[in-house]
Amino acid sequence: MFSSRTNWRFEPNLLAQALERHRQSGRTLLDLTVSNPTTCGFAYPQQEILAALAEPRALAYSPESKGLPEARAAVAEYYRGRAGTRAERVEAKCAERVETKAGAAAAAPGEGTGVPGKGTEVDPERIILLSGTSEGYSHVFRLLCEPGDEVLVPAPSYPLFEFLADLNDVRLATYPLIYDHGWHLDLHALREAFTERTRAVMVVHPNNPTGSFVKPSEAAELAELCAARGAAIVADEVFLDFAAGAEQPGTFARGGAALTFTLSGLSKICALPQMKLAWIVVSGPEELACAAAERLEVIADTYLSPGTPVQLAAAKLLALCKEMQAQIRRRVAANLAWLDGALGGGASPVTRLECEGGWYAVLRVPSSGSDETLAANLLERCSVLAHPGKFFNFAQDGFFVLSLITPEKDFQEGCRRLQQFFS
């Protein structure tokens, strides 16, 4: 009666069973996995948010397949002034291609070159509004893939991708991130993973959970590889604004040598996951980007997903994001500093891997079995919930993932217990 694409295992896993037993026991739980910012004690500008949603025009329905023009303009403004994921090699090669095309001299400087970080700002006409990035992935998979085609995804990475691929009849193949004084794309393994059915390469910038950004040189090679193989880049940038350092990493939304789809939304940028507004920015070589945007507009017109109130409020909500981001950065920095202090000195059997951004910390822990079993034991003995690395497709056991937006008091006590458990 049901399609094979929904033949998932519905039995609760070992950690879910342990969590249910813990809840039934009535004991207090220290949840180090919490990732919903609306439940983490941040001070939201409530009056401003509610006022933004009280626009009288929201009572009228005016469907726009790509989203309301003023909302798309607000998203374009969010990208104004941001650098691209530029690299000199890509710029030089793209410039060479442009110069060989007839009529290139008549083009505006940098326009249609596919050169990241050059030319005009993000064009609102290349923005498609959605109810969430998950819907964006679905649209892109439908745009690019026939049933059974492949998309390459990084490992470790976010586990939701597997379900999205199943629902869109797409096969996922992984390429590894490797850790050597920081995380890096394994570009050799990525090349080897390509097959004749590879349609796109996904990057998460910064990665969830490793917190690693795609380096400019990696972005350059990735663009060249995808352009040569006729594949697209799908870049998830929901955590882009949460870099650990002062330097703002570049965005894939400014284009490149390959057709590129950049996904983001209010969920992380404004810490407002309940508002359900996200987007795709289409960029890359002019001819391909134009054709992709036209087809995506038809797909989007089929759904007409985003609500009118949040679209009308988008400009005001994005204008408020700096205040929320500052609070989150302070929380993340405080939790990281406390964690590093607690793990310092070499006495702890637990170590933290480097991260460059995002909301998560990856711990390397002594491995005497599967990560899931360790996490279940930690929960049962210490009332501490942590993500096992297995859930994020780590290549081996011995990793836990913690949320850095956990309220500081809970984070500190939970980490103390976690250390004691492994000691």
MARPA-488941 format. One line per 4 residues: number of its first residue (from 0); for each residue z, y, x of N, C-alpha, C. Coordinates in steps of 0.05 Angstrom, whole numbers, padded with zeros to 5 digits. Layout:
<recs>
NUM> Z,Y,X,Z,Y,X,Z,Y,X | ...
</recs>
This chain:
<recs>
0> 00000,-00024,00016,00000,00000,00000,00000,00025,00017 | 00011,00024,00042,00013,00048,00059,-00005,00046,00082 | -00013,00069,00092,-00032,00070,00115,-00018,00060,00141 | -00034,00050,00159,-00023,00040,00184,-00012,00062,00201
4> -00021,00087,00197,-00012,00109,00213,00017,00116,00208 | 00028,00105,00186,00057,00110,00180,00074,00085,00184 | 00064,00066,00199,00079,00042,00205,00099,00047,00227 | 00118,00065,00222,00139,00071,00242,00162,00052,00237
8> 00179,00050,00258,00204,00035,00255,00225,00053,00242 | 00236,00045,00220,00255,00061,00206,00284,00053,00211 | 00288,00031,00226,00315,00023,00233,00327,00044,00252 | 00352,00052,00247,00365,00071,00265,00368,00060,00293
12> 00363,00076,00313,00367,00066,00340,00396,00065,00347 | 00402,00056,00372,00429,00051,00380,00446,00076,00379 | 00435,00099,00388,00450,00124,00388,00454,00134,00360 | 00434,00131,00342,00438,00140,00314,00459,00123,00300
16> 00461,00098,00306,00482,00081,00295,00509,00090,00305 | 00511,00096,00331,00537,00105,00341,00545,00132,00329 | 00525,00150,00325,00531,00176,00313,00541,00173,00285 | 00529,00155,00269,00538,00151,00242,00566,00140,00241
20> 00573,00121,00259,00600,00111,00260,00620,00133,00268 | 00612,00151,00286,00629,00173,00294,00634,00192,00271 | 00614,00198,00256,00617,00216,00233,00636,00204,00212 | 00633,00178,00207,00650,00165,00188,00679,00164,00197
24> 00683,00165,00223,00711,00164,00234,00726,00190,00229 | 00711,00212,00225,00724,00238,00221,00732,00252,00246 | 00726,00241,00270,00733,00254,00295,00715,00279,00300 | 00726,00298,00314,00711,00322,00321,00689,00315,00341
28> 00665,00325,00336,00642,00319,00354,00636,00344,00371 | 00632,00340,00397,00622,00361,00414,00593,00356,00418 | 00576,00371,00404,00547,00367,00404,00534,00383,00425 | 00525,00370,00446,00511,00384,00468,00480,00382,00464
32> 00472,00375,00440,00443,00374,00434,00434,00396,00415 | 00452,00412,00405,00446,00431,00384,00424,00450,00393 | 00403,00453,00377,00381,00470,00385,00373,00489,00363 | 00388,00490,00341,00382,00508,00319,00397,00535,00324
36> 00383,00556,00333,00398,00580,00340,00413,00593,00317 | 00405,00587,00292,00419,00600,00270,00447,00588,00265 | 00454,00566,00279,00480,00554,00276,00497,00556,00302 | 00488,00572,00321,00501,00573,00347,00517,00598,00352
40> 00523,00613,00331,00541,00636,00334,00529,00661,00344 | 00503,00664,00344,00490,00689,00352,00492,00710,00330 | 00493,00735,00339,00495,00757,00320,00467,00767,00312 | 00458,00760,00288,00432,00768,00279,00433,00796,00266
44> 00413,00813,00269,00411,00838,00255,00404,00833,00226 | 00424,00826,00211,00419,00816,00184,00405,00836,00166 | 00415,00861,00166,00404,00881,00148,00374,00886,00154 | 00368,00888,00180,00340,00893,00188,00322,00870,00180
48> 00331,00846,00183,00315,00822,00176,00310,00821,00146 | 00331,00825,00131,00329,00824,00102,00311,00847,00092 | 00314,00870,00104,00298,00893,00096,00268,00888,00101 | 00263,00874,00123,00235,00869,00130,00222,00850,00109
52> 00238,00833,00097,00228,00814,00077,00227,00826,00049 | 00236,00851,00046,00237,00863,00019,00213,00881,00014 | 00191,00874,00025,00166,00889,00021,00155,00884,-00007 | 00152,00905,-00023,00141,00901,-00050,00113,00888,-00051
56> 00097,00892,-00031,00071,00880,-00030,00072,00850,-00030 | 00095,00839,-00024,00097,00809,-00023,00095,00797,-00051 | 00097,00814,-00072,00095,00804,-00099,00066,00799,-00107 | 00047,00809,-00091,00019,00805,-00097,00007,00784,-00078
60> -00010,00767,-00088,-00023,00746,-00071,-00050,00755,-00062 | -00053,00757,-00036,-00079,00766,-00025,-00085,00746,-00002 | -00098,00723,-00009,-00102,00702,00011,-00121,00711,00033 | -00114,00704,00057,-00131,00709,00081,-00130,00683,00097
64> -00153,00672,00102,-00154,00646,00115,-00141,00645,00142 | -00145,00666,00158,-00133,00667,00185,-00105,00680,00185 | -00097,00691,00162,-00072,00705,00160,-00078,00735,00155 | -00058,00749,00145,-00061,00777,00139,-00068,00793,00164
68> -00087,00811,00162,-00095,00827,00186,-00072,00840,00200 | -00053,00852,00185,-00032,00866,00199,-00013,00847,00213 | -00010,00823,00203,00007,00803,00216,-00007,00793,00242 | -00033,00789,00241,-00047,00781,00265,-00047,00804,00286
72> -00048,00829,00276,-00046,00851,00295,-00019,00852,00308 | 00002,00845,00293,00029,00844,00305,00031,00823,00327 | 00018,00800,00322,00019,00779,00342,00003,00788,00367 | -00020,00801,00363,-00036,00811,00385,-00020,00831,00401
76> -00004,00848,00388,00013,00867,00401,00034,00854,00418 | 00045,00831,00409,00064,00816,00424,00053,00808,00451 | 00027,00803,00453,00015,00795,00479,00006,00819,00496 | 00007,00843,00485,-00004,00866,00499,00010,00869,00526
80> -00006,00872,00547,00005,00877,00574,00014,00853,00589 | 00014,00829,00576,00022,00805,00590,00000,00795,00608 | 00008,00786,00631,-00012,00775,00650,-00020,00747,00640 | -00044,00739,00649,-00053,00712,00644,-00042,00693,00665
84> -00047,00667,00662,-00040,00648,00682,-00062,00648,00703 | -00064,00671,00717,-00087,00676,00734,-00084,00663,00762 | -00107,00657,00773,-00109,00647,00800,-00135,00656,00812 | -00135,00664,00837,-00159,00676,00849,-00183,00658,00849
88> -00179,00632,00852,-00202,00614,00853,-00216,00614,00826 | -00200,00614,00804,-00213,00613,00778,-00227,00639,00773 | -00216,00662,00780,-00228,00687,00775,-00255,00689,00790 | -00256,00680,00815,-00280,00682,00830,-00302,00664,00818
92> -00295,00640,00811,-00315,00621,00800,-00325,00631,00773 | -00307,00642,00756,-00316,00652,00730,-00334,00676,00734 | -00328,00693,00753,-00344,00717,00758,-00372,00708,00766 | -00374,00687,00783,-00400,00678,00792,-00417,00668,00768
96> -00404,00654,00750,-00418,00643,00726,-00429,00667,00710 | -00412,00687,00706,-00419,00709,00689,-00443,00724,00701 | -00443,00728,00727,-00464,00743,00740,-00491,00730,00738 | -00491,00704,00734,-00517,00689,00732,-00528,00690,00704
100> -00513,00698,00685,-00522,00698,00657,-00538,00724,00651 | -00559,00720,00636,-00576,00743,00628,-00560,00761,00611 | -00562,00787,00617,-00548,00807,00601,-00519,00811,00608 | -00510,00798,00629,-00482,00800,00636,-00475,00829,00643
104> -00494,00843,00655,-00488,00870,00663,-00481,00888,00640 | -00491,00881,00617,-00486,00898,00593,-00459,00893,00581 | -00446,00871,00589,-00420,00865,00577,-00398,00884,00588 | -00378,00887,00572,-00355,00904,00580,-00341,00890,00603
108> -00328,00904,00621,-00315,00892,00645,-00295,00870,00637 | -00301,00846,00646,-00282,00824,00641,-00286,00812,00614 | -00301,00824,00596,-00303,00814,00569,-00321,00789,00568 | -00311,00768,00556,-00326,00743,00553,-00329,00728,00579
112> -00314,00735,00599,-00317,00721,00625,-00300,00696,00627 | -00281,00693,00609,-00262,00671,00613,-00244,00675,00636 | -00242,00699,00647,-00224,00704,00670,-00196,00710,00659 | -00176,00693,00666,-00150,00697,00656,-00138,00723,00667
116> -00126,00738,00649,-00112,00762,00657,-00130,00787,00660 | -00156,00784,00654,-00175,00807,00656,-00187,00813,00629 | -00199,00837,00628,-00214,00844,00604,-00195,00855,00582 | -00204,00852,00557,-00190,00862,00534,-00164,00847,00529
120> -00147,00858,00513,-00123,00844,00504,-00130,00822,00484 | -00111,00807,00475,-00116,00786,00455,-00128,00798,00430 | -00149,00786,00421,-00164,00796,00397,-00151,00785,00372 | -00143,00802,00353,-00131,00791,00328,-00150,00772,00313
124> -00176,00776,00317,-00195,00758,00304,-00195,00730,00315 | -00183,00726,00338,-00181,00700,00351,-00153,00688,00346 | -00138,00699,00327,-00111,00689,00321,-00112,00677,00293 | -00101,00653,00291,-00098,00639,00265,-00069,00635,00259
128> -00059,00645,00237,-00031,00642,00230,-00026,00616,00215 | -00002,00605,00220,00005,00578,00210,00034,00579,00201 | 00043,00557,00188,00071,00555,00180,00088,00544,00203 | 00076,00533,00224,00092,00523,00246,00073,00512,00267
132> 00083,00509,00292,00066,00499,00313,00058,00470,00308 | 00074,00455,00293,00066,00428,00287,00040,00428,00270 | 00037,00447,00252,00013,00450,00237,-00010,00458,00255 | -00003,00475,00275,-00023,00483,00295,-00034,00459,00310
136> -00017,00442,00319,-00026,00418,00333,-00045,00401,00315 | -00037,00398,00290,-00053,00383,00271,-00081,00395,00269 | -00082,00421,00266,-00108,00435,00263,-00125,00431,00288 | -00113,00433,00312,-00128,00430,00337,-00138,00402,00340
140> -00120,00382,00334,-00128,00354,00336,-00152,00348,00318 | -00151,00359,00293,-00173,00354,00274,-00198,00368,00284 | -00195,00391,00296,-00218,00406,00306,-00232,00391,00329 | -00217,00379,00347,-00228,00369,00371,-00234,00339,00371
144> -00219,00323,00355,-00219,00294,00359,-00230,00279,00335 | -00246,00259,00342,-00253,00237,00323,-00230,00217,00324 | -00227,00200,00303,-00206,00180,00303,-00208,00163,00328 | -00186,00160,00342,-00185,00144,00367,-00190,00159,00392
148> -00198,00185,00390,-00201,00201,00414,-00173,00206,00427 | -00174,00215,00452,-00149,00217,00467,-00142,00246,00473 | -00116,00251,00474,-00105,00276,00484,-00084,00269,00506 | -00086,00283,00529,-00067,00278,00551,-00043,00296,00547
152> -00019,00284,00549,00006,00299,00546,00024,00294,00570 | 00040,00314,00577,00058,00310,00601,00081,00292,00594 | 00092,00279,00614,00116,00263,00612,00134,00269,00636 | 00159,00278,00632,00173,00280,00606,00162,00303,00589
156> 00167,00301,00563,00160,00323,00544,00172,00317,00517 | 00165,00334,00498,00177,00334,00471,00167,00309,00455 | 00186,00294,00443,00178,00269,00429,00162,00272,00404 | 00161,00296,00392,00147,00300,00366,00117,00295,00369
160> 00106,00298,00393,00078,00295,00396,00067,00268,00387 | 00083,00247,00391,00074,00221,00383,00070,00219,00353 | 00087,00230,00338,00084,00230,00309,00060,00246,00300 | 00056,00269,00312,00033,00286,00305,00007,00272,00311
164> 00007,00258,00334,-00017,00243,00341,-00023,00221,00321 | -00002,00206,00314,-00005,00184,00294,-00017,00195,00268 | -00006,00217,00259,-00015,00228,00233,-00044,00238,00233 | -00054,00244,00257,-00081,00254,00260,-00100,00234,00272
168> -00091,00209,00274,-00109,00187,00284,-00118,00193,00313 | -00100,00205,00328,-00106,00211,00356,-00089,00193,00374 | -00101,00185,00396,-00086,00169,00416,-00076,00188,00438 | -00050,00185,00445,-00039,00200,00467,-00039,00183,00492
172> -00045,00196,00514,-00042,00184,00541,-00027,00204,00557 | -00009,00194,00574,00008,00212,00589,-00001,00217,00618 | 00006,00240,00628,00004,00246,00657,00031,00255,00666 | 00039,00248,00690,00067,00253,00698,00072,00281,00709
176> 00096,00291,00703,00108,00313,00718,00125,00300,00740 | 00123,00310,00764,00139,00298,00786,00159,00318,00796 | 00182,00308,00805,00204,00326,00813,00207,00324,00843 | 00203,00346,00857,00206,00348,00886,00214,00377,00892
180> 00240,00383,00893,00250,00410,00895,00238,00427,00873 | 00239,00417,00849,00227,00430,00825,00205,00412,00814 | 00197,00419,00789,00177,00403,00775,00149,00412,00781 | 00130,00393,00782,00102,00399,00787,00084,00381,00770
184> 00061,00391,00763,00041,00373,00751,00030,00354,00772 | 00028,00329,00765,00014,00310,00783,-00016,00311,00777 | -00029,00329,00791,-00057,00335,00785,-00075,00311,00791 | -00068,00296,00812,-00084,00272,00818,-00082,00252,00795
188> -00058,00247,00785,-00054,00229,00763,-00068,00239,00738 | -00068,00265,00734,-00081,00277,00711,-00111,00272,00712 | -00123,00275,00735,-00152,00270,00737,-00157,00240,00731 | -00141,00223,00742,-00145,00194,00738,-00141,00186,00709
192> -00125,00202,00694,-00120,00195,00666,-00144,00201,00647 | -00162,00218,00656,-00185,00225,00640,-00202,00200,00634 | -00212,00198,00609,-00232,00178,00602,-00254,00192,00587 | -00274,00177,00579,-00296,00188,00564,-00287,00198,00536
196> -00263,00189,00527,-00254,00198,00501,-00232,00219,00502 | -00227,00230,00526,-00207,00252,00529,-00219,00278,00518 | -00205,00290,00499,-00215,00314,00487,-00198,00339,00494 | -00174,00335,00503,-00157,00358,00509,-00134,00349,00527
200> -00123,00369,00541,-00099,00366,00558,-00078,00385,00547 | -00055,00374,00541,-00033,00391,00531,-00015,00399,00554 | -00007,00424,00554,00014,00433,00572,00035,00447,00556 | 00060,00445,00564,00082,00459,00551,00093,00478,00572
204> 00093,00504,00566,00095,00525,00586,00116,00545,00576 | 00142,00542,00583,00154,00521,00600,00158,00495,00585 | 00160,00474,00601,00163,00447,00589,00190,00444,00575 | 00190,00429,00554,00214,00420,00540,00216,00390,00544
208> 00235,00380,00560,00260,00393,00567,00263,00402,00596 | 00243,00399,00613,00247,00404,00642,00250,00433,00649 | 00240,00451,00631,00242,00480,00637,00223,00489,00658 | 00202,00474,00664,00184,00481,00686,00159,00495,00675
212> 00151,00516,00688,00126,00530,00681,00103,00518,00696 | 00079,00520,00685,00055,00513,00699,00050,00534,00720 | 00047,00526,00745,00043,00545,00767,00015,00556,00766 | 00010,00580,00776,-00017,00592,00776,-00038,00574,00788
216> -00031,00562,00811,-00051,00544,00824,-00056,00519,00807 | -00036,00509,00793,-00039,00486,00775,-00057,00494,00751 | -00052,00518,00740,-00068,00528,00718,-00097,00531,00726 | -00102,00539,00751,-00129,00542,00760,-00143,00516,00761
220> -00130,00496,00774,-00143,00469,00776,-00146,00456,00748 | -00127,00460,00731,-00129,00449,00704,-00153,00461,00689 | -00156,00487,00691,-00179,00500,00678,-00205,00490,00688 | -00207,00488,00715,-00232,00478,00727,-00238,00449,00718
224> -00217,00432,00718,-00220,00404,00710,-00229,00402,00681 | -00216,00416,00663,-00223,00414,00635,-00251,00426,00629 | -00258,00448,00643,-00284,00459,00639,-00306,00440,00648 | -00301,00426,00670,-00321,00408,00681,-00323,00383,00664
228> -00301,00374,00651,-00302,00350,00635,-00307,00355,00605 | -00310,00380,00597,-00315,00386,00569,-00291,00381,00552 | -00267,00386,00563,-00242,00383,00548,-00229,00410,00545 | -00211,00412,00525,-00197,00437,00519,-00169,00436,00531
232> -00157,00459,00534,-00128,00461,00541,-00113,00469,00515 | -00091,00455,00510,-00074,00462,00487,-00047,00469,00500 | -00040,00495,00499,-00016,00505,00512,00006,00513,00492 | 00028,00499,00494,00052,00505,00477,00069,00525,00493
236> 00072,00550,00482,00087,00570,00496,00111,00580,00480 | 00123,00563,00464,00144,00573,00446,00168,00583,00462 | 00173,00573,00486,00195,00583,00503,00187,00603,00524 | 00163,00614,00522,00152,00630,00543,00170,00654,00551
240> 00183,00666,00531,00199,00690,00536,00226,00684,00550 | 00232,00658,00553,00259,00651,00563,00258,00641,00592 | 00246,00657,00610,00245,00651,00638,00273,00656,00650 | 00280,00639,00669,00307,00641,00682,00307,00665,00701
244> 00285,00671,00713,00284,00694,00732,00274,00719,00719 | 00273,00740,00735,00265,00766,00725,00234,00768,00721 | 00219,00752,00735,00190,00753,00733,00180,00740,00707 | 00163,00753,00692,00152,00742,00668,00128,00725,00674
248> 00128,00699,00669,00105,00682,00674,00081,00690,00657 | 00058,00683,00666,00033,00690,00652,00030,00672,00627 | 00012,00681,00610,00006,00666,00585,-00022,00654,00586 | -00025,00631,00574,-00052,00619,00572,-00069,00633,00551
252> -00057,00650,00535,-00072,00664,00513,-00092,00684,00523 | -00091,00691,00549,-00110,00710,00559,-00136,00698,00569 | -00139,00672,00565,-00165,00660,00570,-00167,00646,00597 | -00189,00633,00602,-00194,00619,00627,-00221,00606,00626
256> -00226,00588,00645,-00252,00576,00648,-00257,00555,00626 | -00235,00544,00614,-00237,00524,00593,-00230,00535,00566 | -00241,00523,00545,-00232,00530,00518,-00202,00524,00516 | -00187,00544,00506,-00158,00542,00506,-00147,00550,00479
260> -00127,00535,00470,-00112,00540,00446,-00083,00544,00453 | -00072,00568,00449,-00045,00575,00456,-00028,00576,00430 | -00006,00561,00429,00010,00559,00406,00038,00572,00411 | 00047,00587,00391,00074,00598,00393,00082,00607,00364
264> 00106,00619,00362,00115,00627,00335,00142,00640,00336 | 00151,00648,00312,00177,00662,00309,00201,00644,00314 | 00197,00618,00312,00220,00599,00314,00236,00604,00339 | 00223,00606,00362,00238,00610,00387,00237,00640,00396
268> 00214,00653,00392,00211,00681,00401,00232,00698,00388 | 00236,00695,00362,00256,00711,00347,00281,00696,00340 | 00282,00670,00348,00305,00653,00340,00307,00651,00310 | 00283,00649,00296,00282,00648,00267,00265,00624,00258
272> 00275,00600,00263,00259,00576,00255,00254,00574,00225 | 00272,00586,00209,00269,00584,00180,00247,00602,00168 | 00237,00620,00184,00216,00639,00174,00189,00626,00172 | 00184,00604,00188,00160,00589,00185,00134,00605,00189
276> 00133,00618,00212,00108,00632,00219,00102,00627,00248 | 00078,00615,00253,00069,00609,00280,00040,00617,00281 | 00027,00611,00305,-00001,00619,00308,-00014,00602,00330 | -00041,00603,00328,-00058,00593,00349,-00074,00617,00359
280> -00075,00621,00386,-00093,00640,00398,-00116,00624,00411 | -00141,00630,00404,-00164,00617,00415,-00175,00635,00437 | -00180,00623,00461,-00191,00638,00483,-00208,00620,00500 | -00220,00632,00521,-00238,00616,00538,-00266,00627,00537
284> -00286,00611,00546,-00314,00620,00546,-00322,00629,00518 | -00336,00652,00517,-00342,00665,00492,-00355,00647,00471 | -00375,00633,00479,-00390,00617,00459,-00372,00595,00447 | -00357,00582,00464,-00340,00560,00455,-00317,00572,00438
288> -00305,00594,00447,-00282,00605,00433,-00291,00615,00405 | -00315,00627,00403,-00325,00637,00378,-00329,00613,00358 | -00341,00592,00368,-00346,00569,00351,-00320,00556,00342 | -00301,00554,00360,-00275,00542,00354,-00260,00558,00333
292> -00261,00585,00336,-00247,00602,00317,-00259,00600,00289 | -00286,00598,00288,-00299,00595,00262,-00291,00570,00248 | -00290,00548,00263,-00282,00522,00250,-00253,00522,00243 | -00236,00533,00260,-00208,00534,00253,-00203,00551,00228
296> -00219,00572,00224,-00216,00588,00201,-00221,00572,00175 | -00240,00554,00176,-00245,00537,00153,-00221,00518,00148 | -00211,00506,00170,-00188,00489,00167,-00164,00504,00156 | -00159,00528,00167,-00137,00544,00157,-00140,00552,00128
300> -00165,00558,00120,-00171,00565,00093,-00165,00543,00073 | -00167,00518,00083,-00161,00495,00066,-00131,00494,00059 | -00114,00504,00077,-00085,00502,00073,-00072,00528,00064 | -00081,00551,00075,-00069,00577,00068,-00038,00576,00068
304> -00027,00567,00091,00001,00560,00093,00021,00582,00094 | 00019,00602,00111,00041,00621,00115,00047,00637,00090 | 00072,00641,00084,00080,00657,00061,00074,00687,00065 | 00068,00701,00044,00062,00729,00046,00086,00746,00056
308> 00111,00741,00046,00133,00758,00055,00137,00757,00085 | 00135,00734,00098,00140,00733,00127,00117,00745,00142 | 00092,00743,00131,00070,00756,00145,00073,00786,00145 | 00081,00797,00122,00085,00826,00120,00108,00835,00137
312> 00127,00817,00142,00151,00824,00158,00146,00819,00188 | 00124,00807,00196,00120,00798,00223,00124,00820,00244 | 00112,00843,00239,00114,00865,00259,00143,00873,00264 | 00158,00876,00242,00186,00884,00245,00203,00862,00257
316> 00198,00837,00250,00213,00814,00262,00208,00812,00292 | 00183,00815,00300,00176,00814,00328,00188,00838,00343 | 00191,00860,00330,00203,00884,00343,00233,00879,00347 | 00245,00861,00332,00274,00855,00335,00279,00833,00355
320> 00258,00821,00366,00263,00796,00382,00278,00802,00407 | 00275,00825,00420,00288,00830,00445,00318,00828,00443 | 00330,00837,00421,00359,00835,00418,00368,00806,00417 | 00353,00789,00402,00361,00761,00400,00356,00747,00426
324> 00334,00753,00439,00328,00740,00465,00349,00746,00486 | 00359,00771,00485,00380,00779,00505,00405,00762,00501 | 00413,00758,00475,00436,00742,00470,00433,00713,00479 | 00409,00702,00474,00404,00674,00482,00404,00672,00512
328> 00391,00691,00526,00390,00690,00555,00419,00691,00567 | 00436,00708,00555,00463,00709,00565,00478,00683,00561 | 00474,00670,00538,00486,00644,00533,00476,00623,00552 | 00450,00622,00556,00438,00602,00574,00448,00606,00602
332> 00448,00632,00612,00457,00638,00639,00487,00631,00643 | 00503,00637,00623,00532,00631,00625,00537,00601,00626 | 00523,00586,00609,00527,00557,00609,00516,00544,00635 | 00494,00554,00644,00483,00544,00670,00502,00549,00693
336> 00513,00574,00694,00531,00582,00715,00556,00565,00714 | 00567,00560,00690,00591,00544,00688,00585,00515,00696 | 00562,00505,00687,00555,00477,00694,00552,00474,00724 | 00538,00492,00737,00534,00490,00766,00561,00492,00781
340> 00579,00509,00771,00605,00510,00783,00621,00484,00780 | 00619,00472,00757,00633,00447,00752,00621,00424,00768 | 00595,00425,00773,00582,00403,00788,00581,00409,00818 | 00589,00432,00826,00586,00440,00854,00605,00425,00873
344> 00598,00428,00899,00615,00416,00919,00609,00387,00926 | 00590,00375,00911,00582,00348,00918,00601,00326,00910 | 00623,00334,00897,00643,00313,00889,00634,00299,00863 | 00619,00312,00847,00611,00301,00821,00588,00281,00825
348> 00589,00258,00810,00567,00239,00811,00543,00249,00794 | 00547,00271,00780,00526,00282,00763,00513,00306,00777 | 00487,00308,00776,00473,00331,00788,00454,00343,00768 | 00448,00370,00771,00429,00383,00753,00403,00388,00767
352> 00381,00382,00753,00355,00387,00764,00348,00417,00759 | 00331,00427,00777,00323,00455,00774,00307,00460,00749 | 00312,00484,00737,00296,00492,00714,00288,00521,00717 | 00265,00528,00706,00255,00555,00709,00256,00571,00683
356> 00262,00558,00661,00263,00572,00636,00269,00553,00613 | 00269,00563,00589,00275,00547,00565,00304,00546,00559 | 00312,00527,00541,00339,00525,00531,00354,00500,00540 | 00343,00485,00558,00354,00458,00564,00359,00454,00593
360> 00379,00436,00599,00385,00428,00626,00382,00398,00628 | 00370,00389,00650,00366,00360,00655,00387,00352,00676 | 00403,00332,00669,00423,00321,00688,00413,00294,00698 | 00417,00289,00724,00414,00263,00735,00441,00250,00736
364> 00444,00226,00723,00470,00213,00720,00469,00185,00732 | 00492,00175,00740,00492,00147,00750,00482,00128,00729 | 00463,00111,00736,00451,00093,00716,00460,00065,00721 | 00474,00054,00700,00482,00026,00701,00471,00012,00677
368> 00450,00023,00665,00438,00012,00641,00419,00032,00630 | 00410,00028,00605,00392,00047,00593,00406,00073,00586 | 00390,00095,00587,00402,00121,00579,00413,00121,00551 | 00399,00107,00533,00408,00106,00505,00435,00093,00503
372> 00439,00071,00518,00465,00057,00518,00487,00075,00529 | 00480,00089,00551,00500,00108,00563,00507,00130,00544 | 00487,00141,00530,00492,00162,00511,00510,00153,00488 | 00505,00128,00478,00521,00117,00457,00550,00112,00466
376> 00553,00103,00491,00580,00099,00501,00595,00125,00505 | 00580,00146,00515,00592,00172,00518,00602,00183,00491 | 00586,00179,00470,00594,00188,00444,00618,00173,00434 | 00619,00147,00437,00641,00131,00426,00667,00136,00441
380> 00665,00139,00467,00689,00142,00483,00699,00170,00485 | 00680,00190,00485,00688,00217,00491,00682,00237,00469 | 00670,00228,00447,00661,00245,00425,00643,00267,00434 | 00625,00261,00453,00605,00280,00463,00577,00269,00458
384> 00560,00285,00446,00533,00277,00440,00514,00291,00460 | 00498,00275,00474,00478,00285,00493,00452,00270,00488 | 00430,00283,00494,00404,00269,00491,00400,00250,00515 | 00393,00225,00510,00384,00208,00532,00356,00215,00541
388> 00351,00213,00567,00325,00220,00577,00302,00203,00565 | 00309,00179,00556,00290,00161,00543,00275,00175,00520 | 00290,00192,00505,00278,00205,00482,00256,00224,00490 | 00256,00233,00515,00236,00252,00525,00215,00239,00543
392> 00215,00213,00543,00195,00198,00558,00198,00201,00588 | 00223,00202,00598,00227,00201,00627,00218,00174,00637 | 00208,00173,00662,00196,00149,00672,00217,00128,00679 | 00242,00136,00682,00263,00117,00689,00289,00126,00677
396> 00309,00108,00677,00335,00114,00666,00351,00132,00686 | 00372,00143,00676,00389,00160,00693,00387,00189,00688 | 00379,00197,00664,00376,00226,00657,00388,00232,00630 | 00402,00254,00629,00411,00265,00603,00400,00293,00600
400> 00396,00302,00575,00386,00329,00569,00407,00343,00552 | 00415,00367,00560,00435,00383,00546,00422,00409,00536 | 00431,00418,00513,00422,00444,00502,00440,00466,00514 | 00427,00486,00525,00441,00509,00538,00448,00531,00518
404> 00440,00528,00493,00449,00548,00473,00473,00538,00457 | 00484,00515,00466,00510,00506,00454,00531,00528,00458 | 00547,00534,00438,00569,00554,00442,00585,00547,00467 | 00592,00568,00482,00603,00564,00509,00629,00546,00510
408> 00647,00550,00491,00671,00535,00491,00665,00505,00487 | 00648,00499,00468,00640,00471,00464,00625,00459,00488 | 00608,00476,00499,00592,00467,00522,00610,00459,00545 | 00629,00476,00551,00647,00471,00574,00664,00446,00570
412> 00676,00444,00546,00693,00420,00541,00676,00395,00541 | 00652,00396,00529,00635,00373,00528,00627,00364,00556 | 00620,00383,00574,00612,00377,00601,00636,00366,00617 | 00660,00376,00612,00683,00365,00626,00686,00335,00619
416> 00684,00329,00594,00686,00301,00585,00664,00284,00596 | 00640,00295,00597,00617,00280,00608,00622,00274,00637 | 00632,00293,00653,00638,00287,00681,00660,00266,00684 | 00680,00267,00667,00701,00247,00668,00691,00220,00662
420> 00673,00219,00643,00661,00193,00635,00646,00180,00659 | 00631,00196,00674,00616,00185,00696,00633,00181,00721 | 00656,00195,00722,00673,00191,00745,00689,00165,00742
</recs>
